[in-house]
């Protein structure tokens, strides 16, 4: 797969696509970890439906992660 990126996009294009896919994967895993993170007495933060949705729809945990980071930023700004 990387060789086809290299053949079609060149060195820097293949490097950029590979880097973007890697960052997307890291954010996906971080979003899943954030959704399933226990808090306040061991309750799961997200529901089972959210966990299943996060695994099956990779863009959902990334959007959730960005929204959660924004809401935490707003809480910190108020304090």
Secondary structure, 3 states (H helix, E strand, C coil): CHHHHHHHHHHHHHHHHHHHHHHHHHHHHHHHHHHCCEECCCEECCCHHHHHHHHHCHHHHHHHHHHHHHHHHHHHHHC
